Amino acid sequence: MFPRLLIFLVVLFLVQGEPDTNPCLSDKAQKSCGACIATAPQCGWCLAENYEKENKLRCDKFENHVQAGGCDPDSIESPQDRLSLVEDNSVQDGERPEDAVQIQPQRVRIKIRPNKPVRVPITFRQAENYPVDLYYLMDLSNSMEDDKDKLAELGNLIAERMSAITKNFRLGFGSFVDKVVMPYVSTTAGTLSHKPRFRCEPPYGFKNHLSLDLDTSRFAKQVMDARVSGNLDAPEGGFDAIMQSVVCDKVIGWREISRRMLVFSTDAGFHYAGDGKLGGIVRPNDGTCHMANNIYTESSNQDYPSVSQIAAKLKEHSVSIIFAVTKDQFAVYEKLSRYIESSTTGQLANDSSNIVRLIEENYDVSIKLHSRVQLKAQNIGKNISVSFFSRCFGTAEKQTDHCEGIKIGQNVTFTAEVTVTECPRTRQYGSKSLVSILLDWQKNLPLIWTSYEINSPKCFDGNGTYECGQCTCNPGRYGKNCECDATKVSSKESDAKCIGENSTVPCSNRGQCVCGVCECKEPRYTGRYCQCDDSSCDYSAGGLCGGPDRGTCVCGTCQCKTGYSGDACDCQTSNTSCIANNGACPGKCEDNQACVQCVAFKSGQYSREECNQKCPRDRIQVVDSLPEREGVRKCQFRDDDDCLFYFTYQYMPDGQVHIKVQQTKVCPESVNVLAIVGGVVGGIVFVGLALLFIWKLLTFLHDRHEFAKFEKERQNAKWDTGGNPIYKQATSTFSNPTYAGKQG
């Protein structure tokens, strides 16, 4: 009996404990064909008519439909993935710029179903003779005249050295001065007029003298023919020139496939965003190309770019920049290069004679940077995810998007795993930095890929079809959610309402005009016409308007929080930061407090790593007692445990400070909490009883006084006790005074 019962219980447990492993039978999967296909790779949807009337589920595993369900295999929708290589040129070195191929394949078309990853093999090779474009951007203010002449002499040498590195080398030349507005340059008629007999050129913002050209011999001639100019203030308009040199691809001649290098040569500082206000220029720099006849046309209309704009554009266009500056400007540009990716700073000789060496060194650094390849998936839909896997140069595959130590001519393989979670709004997505991935959504199968609702309430009271997360408007309706009626307000009239007074395009070209109302593209654009750029304010302390703790940018102006002021909220309104906690100027006691705490007591603000880096342990000694003699200064602080610790410091003959720390700390005596609590409770009880006794005593005295008063009044009362004062006899007697004493 017992073995049978045990077997029955085991079988019952197995039957009850076995989970349902068929995800296709869920309620979500039964809603639509698209939901079914997206549930799991093994799910299929039966399209046979009257299938549901037979009490059969339309979404199930393919084999269940065929075997138990009786659905014709031709009527089962269960699409399979398919990968085809649209463009698959092999990786190779290139004698010509267009021949170099560093990534394979270039374009892939994937027929993919949701929630089933597809793996795409990728090969990367760092090609030899990879194209190099070098654009030399030079400050041609008067102080750089000798540098210009030397650069013309070295032009052929630059081409010769770079040609030895790569056969695909192109060289270009541009120059800059500053904005032709007071107070940057003199705007007198004599200064601005062109007079060939003088050596000086009228001032200008940025000029492209030579677009990138394979004929490097033209470089020296263009540099020699360029004439210097002049300006008034010390900083130059180099940021304007950098911006135009980077974004004007067609004017400068940047090749789509090349290693782009920009040499920036100057002996002065730079103007940046906000400086344009000095010349009455308040329109922010829009970061786009404005060149006509090789001259920057918006120099006097737009402000200088900000550091963040320059850094972003250099990164976006994959341009590495060399700041070749003189000795007195080296420190400034070295700090600037910390905020710009793929930038270096070199010290320029007084006559620019070492420029060739600086270019070669930067190219070597660039080669080292390119020995690390990293794949990134950009501009993909929100419903698409891409993961990368590689063995790099090992044996085990791991999830990683980069490999290091790649030499020129060496191949490395990756695998991109593409996953789609649900139907996207658009049919195609691209990824320039990896490969162009065309996701074919099988347009001939709308039931699979499109979950739609005709006359959906989501489309402004049913004026459109809600399909794949967006509205397809009915005729006569337009707008994001079909909220606009074309019979009332035409699209042209709507656009007219979105154009500001000082603009000619709707929503300042920063948003979309919907029913006469601007919907700005990015959160940083605000205002009725998206005319405000809330990222164009001045920077301070590494952030816009000093960061969120100091202020916010509102329509190009910093709105400072309480405690800060200034154009960039960079000024504190109080003087607390100038006063130490003890009201005096800090000395060596405060300077050494943190190191004493971490070395002697392992406490304080420094972590173990910071303590090892910042604190000289060989000059901090822990002793039993501190010396008291002349030249030794004693310090006292309170530690994290509320105990006092003491140390002394002394200047030694070698100028170093030696510190001695007292081993024992002085801690406050422990408090008898029980006695304090008992005393407080006892005091409360005693006070309560005393108040009660006083109240009782006062009540007794008052009652006694009132009773005595009553007794006294009762004894003094004079009442007639012989008769009843309220009794009246039945007869009444009256006497007439007229007949008084008369008888008869």
C-alpha positions in Angstrom: 0.0 0.0 0.0 2.8 2.5 0.9 4.8 2.1 -2.4 1.6 2.6 -4.5 0.7 5.7 -2.5 4.2 7.1 -2.9 4.2 6.5 -6.7 0.8 8.2 -6.9 2.0 11.2 -5.0 5.1 11.5 -7.1 3.1 11.3 -10.4 0.6 13.8 -9.0 3.4 16.2 -8.1 5.0 15.9 -11.5 1.7 16.5 -13.3 0.7 19.5 -11.1 4.3 20.9 -11.0 4.9 20.8 -14.8 4.6 24.4 -16.1 2.9 25.3 -19.4 5.9 25.7 -21.7 3.8 26.8 -24.7 4.0 30.6 -24.9 1.7 30.7 -28.0 -1.4 29.9 -25.9 -1.3 33.1 -23.8 -4.1 35.6 -24.1 -1.7 38.2 -25.5 -0.7 35.9 -28.4 -4.3 35.3 -29.3 -5.1 39.0 -29.9 -3.8 39.3 -33.4 -1.5 37.7 -36.0 1.2 40.3 -35.3 1.0 39.7 -31.5 1.2 35.9 -32.1 4.3 36.2 -34.3 6.0 38.5 -31.8 5.4 36.2 -28.8 7.9 33.5 -29.6 9.9 32.1 -32.7 7.9 28.8 -32.7 4.5 30.5 -32.9 2.3 30.5 -36.0 -1.1 32.0 -36.9 -3.7 29.9 -38.7 -5.5 31.9 -41.4 -8.2 29.3 -42.2 -11.8 30.5 -42.1 -14.1 29.4 -39.3 -11.1 28.1 -37.4 -12.1 29.8 -34.2 -15.7 28.4 -34.5 -14.2 24.9 -34.1 -13.0 26.0 -30.6 -9.4 26.0 -31.8 -6.8 28.7 -31.0 -5.4 30.6 -34.0 -2.0 31.0 -32.3 -0.1 27.9 -31.5 3.1 26.1 -32.4 3.5 25.2 -36.0 3.5 21.4 -35.3 0.4 21.7 -33.1 -1.5 23.4 -35.9 -0.6 20.7 -38.4 -0.9 17.6 -36.2 -3.7 18.3 -33.7 -5.3 21.5 -35.1 -5.7 20.3 -38.6 -4.7 23.7 -40.1 -3.3 23.5 -43.7 0.5 24.3 -43.6 -0.1 26.8 -46.5 -2.5 28.7 -44.2 -0.1 29.0 -41.3 1.7 32.3 -41.1 5.1 31.7 -39.4 7.7 33.7 -41.4 11.3 32.7 -41.0 14.4 35.0 -40.9 16.4 35.6 -44.0 19.7 37.5 -44.3 21.0 38.7 -47.7 24.1 40.7 -48.4 23.2 43.7 -50.5 26.8 45.1 -50.7 29.6 42.8 -49.6 33.0 44.1 -50.8 36.0 42.3 -49.2 38.2 44.3 -46.8 41.4 45.5 -48.6 44.1 48.1 -48.8 43.7 50.8 -51.3 46.0 52.4 -53.8 43.2 54.9 -54.5 40.9 56.4 -51.9 37.8 54.6 -53.2 39.6 51.3 -53.1 40.2 51.1 -49.3 37.6 48.9 -47.6 37.9 48.5 -43.8 34.5 46.9 -42.9 32.6 44.0 -44.5 29.7 43.7 -45.4 28.6 47.2 -46.2 24.8 46.7 -46.6 22.7 43.9 -45.3 19.0 43.2 -45.7 17.3 41.2 -43.0 13.9 39.7 -43.0 13.3 39.4 -39.4 10.5 38.5 -37.0 10.1 40.1 -33.6 11.9 38.7 -30.5 14.1 36.3 -32.6 17.7 37.6 -32.8 19.5 37.5 -36.1 23.3 37.3 -36.1 25.3 39.2 -38.8 29.0 38.4 -39.3 31.3 41.5 -39.6 34.9 41.8 -40.5 37.1 44.8 -39.8 40.6 45.5 -41.3 42.8 48.5 -40.7 43.8 49.2 -44.3 47.2 50.4 -45.5 47.4 53.6 -47.5 44.2 54.8 -45.9 43.3 58.2 -47.3 44.5 61.2 -45.2 43.0 64.7 -45.6 45.1 67.5 -43.9 43.6 71.0 -43.8 46.0 73.7 -42.5 44.0 76.5 -40.8 46.2 79.5 -40.0 45.9 82.8 -38.1 46.9 85.5 -40.6 46.9 88.4 -38.3 49.9 90.6 -38.7 51.9 88.9 -35.9 51.9 85.6 -37.9 53.6 87.0 -41.0 57.0 85.3 -40.4 55.1 82.0 -39.7 53.3 82.3 -43.0 56.5 82.6 -45.0 58.1 79.7 -43.2 55.0 77.5 -43.8 55.2 78.2 -47.5 58.8 76.9 -47.5 57.8 73.8 -45.6 54.7 73.0 -47.7 56.5 70.6 -50.0 58.2 69.0 -47.0 54.8 68.3 -45.4 53.6 66.7 -48.5 56.8 64.6 -48.9 56.7 63.3 -45.3 53.0 62.5 -45.4 53.2 60.9 -48.8 55.8 58.5 -47.3 53.1 57.4 -44.8 50.2 57.1 -47.2 49.8 57.4 -50.9 46.4 58.9 -50.6 47.3 62.3 -49.1 45.5 65.6 -49.8 46.4 69.1 -48.5 44.4 72.2 -48.1 44.8 75.7 -46.7 42.6 78.3 -45.0 43.1 81.4 -42.9 41.2 83.5 -40.4 41.4 86.9 -38.6 38.2 87.9 -36.7 34.7 89.3 -37.1 34.7 92.5 -39.1 32.9 94.4 -36.3 34.0 96.8 -33.6 35.7 96.2 -31.1 37.4 93.2 -32.8 38.7 95.0 -35.8 38.9 98.5 -37.0 35.9 99.4 -39.3 37.3 102.6 -40.7 36.9 103.1 -44.5 40.7 102.9 -45.0 41.0 99.7 -43.1 38.1 97.9 -44.9 39.0 99.1 -48.4 41.1 96.9 -50.7 44.4 98.6 -51.6 46.7 96.3 -53.7 49.7 98.5 -53.1 49.7 97.7 -49.4 50.8 94.3 -48.0 47.9 94.0 -45.6 44.6 92.4 -46.6 41.3 93.9 -45.3 40.1 92.0 -42.3 37.8 89.0 -42.7 36.4 86.1 -40.6 37.4 82.9 -42.4 38.7 82.4 -46.0 39.3 79.1 -47.8 42.4 79.6 -50.0 42.9 76.0 -51.2 40.4 73.1 -50.9 41.9 69.7 -50.2 43.9 68.7 -53.3 46.1 65.8 -54.3 48.4 68.3 -56.1 50.2 69.4 -52.9 52.5 71.7 -54.9 49.7 74.3 -55.0 49.9 74.6 -51.2 53.1 76.6 -51.0 51.9 79.0 -53.7 48.6 79.6 -52.0 50.3 80.2 -48.6 52.8 82.6 -50.2 50.1 84.6 -52.1 48.0 84.9 -48.9 48.4 88.3 -47.3 48.3 89.1 -43.6 45.6 91.3 -42.0 45.1 92.9 -38.6 42.7 93.2 -35.7 42.4 95.2 -32.5 41.9 92.8 -29.6 44.2 90.0 -28.6 41.9 86.9 -29.1 41.1 85.8 -32.7 38.0 84.4 -34.4 39.5 80.9 -34.7 36.4 79.1 -33.5 34.4 80.5 -36.4 37.1 79.2 -38.8 37.2 75.7 -37.1 33.4 75.4 -37.3 33.2 76.3 -41.0 36.3 74.1 -41.9 34.6 71.1 -40.3 30.9 71.4 -41.4 31.5 72.7 -45.0 32.4 69.3 -46.5 31.9 70.3 -50.1 33.8 73.6 -49.9 36.8 72.2 -48.0 36.7 68.9 -49.9 36.6 66.4 -47.1 36.3 62.9 -48.5 33.7 60.6 -47.1 36.3 57.8 -46.6 39.5 59.4 -45.1 41.4 60.1 -41.9 40.6 63.8 -41.4 43.2 66.1 -39.7 42.9 69.8 -39.0 46.0 71.8 -38.1 45.1 75.0 -36.2 48.0 77.4 -36.0 47.9 80.7 -34.0 49.8 82.8 -31.5 46.7 84.2 -29.8 43.8 83.2 -27.7 40.2 82.6 -29.0 36.8 84.1 -28.8 34.0 81.8 -27.8 30.2 81.9 -27.4 29.0 85.0 -25.7 31.9 87.3 -26.8 29.8 88.3 -29.8 27.7 90.5 -27.5 30.6 93.0 -27.4 29.9 93.7 -31.0 26.1 93.6 -30.8 25.9 90.0 -32.1 23.4 88.0 -30.1 22.3 85.3 -32.6 23.8 82.0 -31.5 26.0 80.0 -33.9 23.8 77.5 -35.7 26.7 75.1 -36.5 25.9 74.9 -40.2 27.9 75.9 -43.3 27.7 79.5 -44.5 30.3 79.9 -47.3 30.0 81.8 -50.5 33.0 82.3 -52.9 35.2 80.7 -50.2 34.3 83.4 -47.6 32.4 82.9 -44.4 29.2 85.0 -44.9 27.7 84.9 -41.4 30.7 86.2 -39.5 29.1 89.5 -38.5 25.6 88.0 -37.9 26.2 84.9 -35.7 28.0 84.6 -32.4 31.1 82.6 -32.0 30.6 78.8 -31.4 30.9 77.4 -27.9 33.5 74.8 -26.8 30.9 72.1 -26.7 29.7 73.0 -30.2 33.2 72.7 -31.5 33.8 69.4 -29.7 30.5 68.0 -31.0 31.1 68.9 -34.6 34.7 67.6 -34.6 33.4 64.3 -33.2 30.4 64.2 -35.6 32.6 64.7 -38.7 35.4 62.5 -37.4 38.1 65.3 -37.5 41.1 65.2 -35.3 42.6 68.6 -34.6 46.2 69.7 -33.8 46.5 73.0 -31.9 49.9 74.2 -33.1 50.3 77.3 -30.9 53.2 79.4 -29.5 54.7 78.9 -26.1 52.7 81.7 -24.4 49.4 80.1 -25.6 50.3 76.5 -25.0 48.8 76.1 -21.5 45.4 77.6 -22.7 45.1 75.3 -25.7 46.3 72.3 -23.7 43.4 72.8 -21.3 41.0 73.2 -24.3 42.1 69.9 -25.8 41.0 68.1 -22.7 37.4 68.8 -23.7 37.8 67.8 -27.4 38.1 64.2 -28.4 41.0 63.2 -30.7 42.8 66.5 -30.2 46.4 67.3 -29.3 48.4 70.4 -28.6 51.9 71.1 -29.8 54.2 74.0 -29.1 54.9 75.9 -32.2 58.3 77.5 -32.8 58.4 81.3 -33.3 58.6 80.9 -37.0 56.6 77.6 -37.3 59.7 75.7 -38.4 58.7 72.6 -36.4 55.2 72.2 -37.9 56.2 69.1 -39.9 57.3 67.3 -36.7 54.0 68.2 -35.0 52.0 66.8 -37.8 53.9 63.5 -37.9 53.6 63.1 -34.1 49.8 63.7 -34.3 49.5 61.2 -37.1 51.4 58.6 -35.0 48.9 59.3 -32.1 46.0 58.9 -34.5 47.4 55.6 -35.7 47.6 54.4 -32.1 44.0 55.5 -31.4 42.8 53.6 -34.5 44.5 50.4 -33.2 41.3 50.1 -31.1 38.2 49.5 -33.1 34.7 50.0 -31.5 31.4 49.3 -33.2 28.4 51.4 -32.3 24.8 51.1 -33.5 23.4 54.5 -34.1 20.1 55.9 -35.5 18.2 52.7 -35.0 14.6 52.5 -34.0 13.5 52.3 -30.4 12.1 48.8 -30.9 15.4 47.5 -32.3 18.5 46.5 -30.2 21.9 45.5 -31.5 24.5 43.6 -29.4 28.1 42.8 -30.5 30.2 39.7 -29.9 33.8 39.0 -30.8 36.7 36.7 -30.0 39.1 39.6 -30.8 42.4 37.7 -30.8 41.3 35.1 -28.2 39.6 31.7 -28.4 36.3 32.3 -26.5 33.6 34.6 -27.9 32.3 37.2 -25.5 29.9 40.1 -25.7 32.0 43.1 -26.5 31.8 46.0 -29.0 35.6 46.7 -29.2 38.9 45.1 -29.8 42.4 46.5 -29.1 45.9 46.1 -30.5 44.9 45.8 -34.1 47.8 46.3 -36.5 47.6 47.7 -40.0 46.6 45.0 -42.4 45.2 42.7 -39.7 41.6 41.4 -39.7 39.3 41.0 -36.7 35.8 39.5 -36.8 32.6 40.6 -35.0 29.0 39.3 -34.8 26.1 41.8 -34.6 23.0 40.3 -33.0 19.9 42.2 -34.1 16.6 41.9 -32.2 13.3 43.5 -32.9 10.7 43.7 -30.1 7.7 45.0 -32.0 6.5 46.5 -35.2 8.2 49.9 -35.8 6.7 53.0 -37.3 9.1 53.1 -40.3 10.3 50.3 -42.4 14.0 51.1 -42.7 16.8 52.0 -40.3 20.4 52.7 -41.0 23.7 52.6 -39.0 26.5 54.5 -40.6 29.2 53.6 -38.1 28.6 49.8 -38.4 26.8 48.7 -41.6 23.6 49.9 -43.3 21.0 47.5 -42.0 17.8 47.4 -44.1 15.1 45.7 -42.2 12.6 44.4 -44.7 9.3 44.2 -42.9 7.5 42.0 -45.6 5.0 44.6 -46.8 2.9 41.8 -48.4 2.0 40.5 -44.9 0.3 43.4 -43.2 -1.5 41.3 -40.7 1.7 40.0 -39.4 3.6 43.2 -39.1 0.8 45.7 -38.6 -1.7 45.9 -35.7 -4.1 48.6 -36.9 -7.4 50.1 -35.7 -9.6 51.9 -38.2 -11.2 55.2 -37.0 -9.3 54.9 -33.8 -10.2 57.3 -30.9 -6.5 57.8 -30.5 -6.5 59.7 -33.8 -8.5 62.7 -32.7 -12.0 61.2 -32.3 -11.6 58.6 -35.0 -10.2 60.7 -37.8 -7.5 58.2 -38.8 -6.2 54.6 -38.5 -3.9 53.8 -35.6 -1.2 51.6 -37.0 2.0 50.5 -35.5 2.0 53.3 -32.9 1.1 56.2 -35.2 -2.0 57.7 -36.9 -2.6 57.5 -40.7 -5.0 60.4 -41.2 -8.2 60.2 -43.2 -8.6 62.6 -46.2 -9.0 66.2 -45.2 -7.1 65.7 -41.9 -3.5 66.3 -41.1 -1.2 66.5 -38.0 0.5 64.1 -35.7 -2.7 62.8 -34.3 -5.0 64.0 -37.2 -6.1 66.9 -35.0 -6.0 69.5 -37.9 -9.0 70.0 -40.2 -7.8 71.1 -43.7 -11.3 72.6 -44.4 -10.9 75.2 -41.6 -7.1 75.9 -41.7 -5.1 75.0 -44.7 -1.5 73.8 -44.4 -0.3 77.1 -45.9 -2.3 79.2 -43.4 -1.1 77.0 -40.6 2.6 77.6 -41.6 2.0 81.4 -41.7 0.9 81.3 -38.0 4.2 79.6 -37.1 6.5 82.2 -38.6 7.9 84.8 -36.3 8.5 88.5 -37.0 12.2 88.1 -37.7 12.1 84.8 -39.5 11.0 83.4 -42.9 10.6 79.7 -42.1 8.0 78.1 -39.8 9.1 77.4 -36.2 12.5 78.9 -36.9 13.4 75.7 -38.7 13.6 74.0 -35.3 10.2 72.3 -35.1 7.0 71.2 -36.8 4.0 73.4 -37.4 0.8 71.6 -36.4 -2.5 73.4 -36.8 -0.7 76.8 -36.5 1.2 75.8 -33.3 4.9 75.0 -33.2 6.0 71.7 -31.8 9.8 72.1 -31.2 12.1 69.3 -32.2 14.2 69.2 -29.1 13.5 70.2 -25.5 16.2 72.8 -25.6 14.2 74.8 -28.2 11.4 76.8 -26.6 9.2 79.8 -27.3 6.1 80.3 -29.5 8.2 80.0 -32.7 10.9 77.8 -31.2 13.1 80.9 -31.4 14.8 80.3 -28.1 17.8 78.0 -27.7 18.0 77.1 -24.0 21.5 75.7 -24.6 23.1 78.9 -26.0 23.9 80.5 -22.6 27.4 81.0 -21.3 29.2 78.1 -19.6 30.7 78.2 -16.1 32.1 75.6 -13.8 31.8 73.0 -16.6 28.1 73.5 -17.1 25.5 75.7 -18.7 24.9 78.6 -16.4 27.1 77.0 -13.9 25.1 73.8 -13.8 21.6 73.1 -12.5 22.6 74.0 -8.9 23.4 77.6 -10.0 21.0 78.5 -12.8 19.1 77.5 -15.9 19.2 78.8 -19.4 16.0 80.5 -20.5 15.9 81.7 -24.1 19.6 82.4 -24.2 19.8 84.1 -20.9 20.9 82.6 -17.6 18.3 82.7 -14.8 20.4 82.4 -11.7 19.2 80.8 -8.5 19.4 82.4 -5.1 23.1 82.9 -4.1 24.5 83.4 -7.6 24.7 86.2 -10.2 26.4 87.1 -13.4 25.9 86.3 -17.1 26.9 82.6 -16.4 25.8 82.5 -12.8 29.5 82.3 -12.0 29.5 84.9 -9.1 28.5 84.0 -5.6 26.5 86.8 -3.9 27.8 85.9 -0.4 31.4 85.9 1.0 31.1 82.7 2.9 33.5 80.9 0.6 36.2 83.4 1.5 36.0 82.7 5.3 37.1 79.5 7.0 34.9 77.6 9.5 36.7 79.1 12.4 36.5 82.7 11.1 40.2 82.8 10.3 42.4 82.1 7.3 43.3 78.4 7.0 46.9 77.5 7.9 48.8 74.2 7.8 46.5 72.8 10.5 43.6 72.7 8.0 45.8 71.7 5.1 47.1 68.5 7.0 43.9 67.6 8.8 42.6 65.1 6.2 46.0 63.3 5.8 46.4 63.0 9.6 43.0 61.4 9.9 43.4 58.9 7.1 47.0 57.9 8.0 46.8 57.8 11.8 43.2 56.9 12.4 41.9 55.6 9.0 39.1 58.1 9.1 38.1 61.4 7.5 37.2 62.4 3.9 40.0 60.5 2.0 39.4 57.0 0.8 42.3 54.5 1.0 43.3 55.2 -2.6 43.2 59.0 -2.2 45.2 58.7 1.1 47.9 56.8 -0.7 48.1 59.3 -3.5 47.8 62.6 -1.6 49.4 62.0 1.8 53.2 61.6 2.4 53.2 58.8 4.9 57.0 59.1 5.5 56.5 62.6 6.9 53.6 61.7 9.3 54.7 60.0 12.6 52.4 58.6 15.3 53.8 59.2 18.9 52.7 58.7 22.5 53.0 62.4 23.4 53.5 65.5 21.4 56.7 67.7 21.8 56.3 71.3 23.1 59.2 73.4 21.9 59.8 76.5 19.8 59.1 76.1 16.1 56.5 73.3 16.7 52.9 74.3 16.1 50.1 72.3 17.7 46.8 71.6 16.0 43.5 70.3 17.4 40.5 68.9 15.6 37.4 66.7 16.3 37.4 63.3 14.6 34.4 61.4 13.2 33.8 59.7 16.6 33.5 63.1 18.2 36.9 62.7 19.9 39.6 65.3 19.9 42.9 64.5 18.2 46.1 66.5 18.3 49.1 66.8 16.1 52.0 69.1 15.5 53.8 70.2 12.4 57.3 71.7 12.0 59.1 73.1 9.0 62.4 71.3 8.5 65.6 72.8 6.9 64.7 71.2 3.6 61.5 73.1 3.5 59.3 70.0 4.1 56.7 69.8 6.8 57.0 67.0 9.3 54.0 66.0 11.3 53.7 64.1 14.6 50.3 62.8 15.7 49.3 61.9 19.3 48.4 58.3 19.4 45.5 58.6 21.9 42.5 60.8 21.3 40.6 62.7 24.0 37.0 61.5 24.0 34.1 62.9 26.0 33.0 61.0 29.1 30.1 58.6 28.6 26.7 59.8 29.6 24.6 57.8 32.2 21.5 57.7 30.1 19.6 55.7 32.7 20.2 58.2 35.4 19.2 61.1 33.2 16.0 59.4 32.1 15.2 58.4 35.7 15.8 61.9 36.9 13.6 63.4 34.2 10.8 61.0 34.9 11.1 61.5 38.7 11.1 65.3 38.3 8.0 65.2 36.1 6.2 63.0 38.7 7.3 65.2 41.7 6.3 68.4 40.0 2.9 66.9 39.1 2.3 65.8 42.7 3.4 69.1 44.0 1.0 71.0 41.7 -1.8 68.6 42.7 -1.1 69.2 46.4 -1.1 73.0 46.0 -4.4 72.9 44.1 -6.0 70.8 46.8 -4.7 73.1 49.5 -6.1 76.2 47.8 -9.5 74.5 47.2 -9.7 73.6 51.0 -8.8 77.1 52.1 -11.4 78.6 49.8 -14.2 76.3 50.9 -13.3 76.9 54.6 -13.5 80.7 54.0 -16.9 80.5 52.3 -18.3 78.3 55.1 -17.1 80.7 57.8 -18.7 83.6 55.9 -22.0 81.7 55.8 -22.0 81.0 59.5 -21.4 84.6 60.3 -24.3 85.8 58.1 -26.7 83.2 59.6 -25.9 84.4 63.2 -26.4 88.1 62.3 -29.9 87.6 60.8 -32.8 89.4 62.7 -36.0 87.7 61.9 -39.4 87.9 63.8 -39.9 84.4 65.0 -43.3 85.1 66.7 -45.5 84.7 63.6 -45.6 83.8 60.1 -44.8 86.8 58.0 -46.8 85.6 55.0 -50.0 84.8 57.1 -53.1 87.2 56.7 -56.2 87.3 58.8 -59.7 86.9 57.3 -60.9 90.4 58.6 -59.5 93.9 58.0 -59.8 97.0 60.2 -59.5 100.6 58.9 -59.4 103.8 60.9 -60.7 107.2 59.5 -58.6 110.0 61.0 -61.5 112.5 60.5 -63.6 110.9 63.2 -60.7 110.4 65.5 -61.9 111.0 69.1 -65.5 111.5 68.3 -68.3 109.3 69.6 -72.0 108.7 68.7 
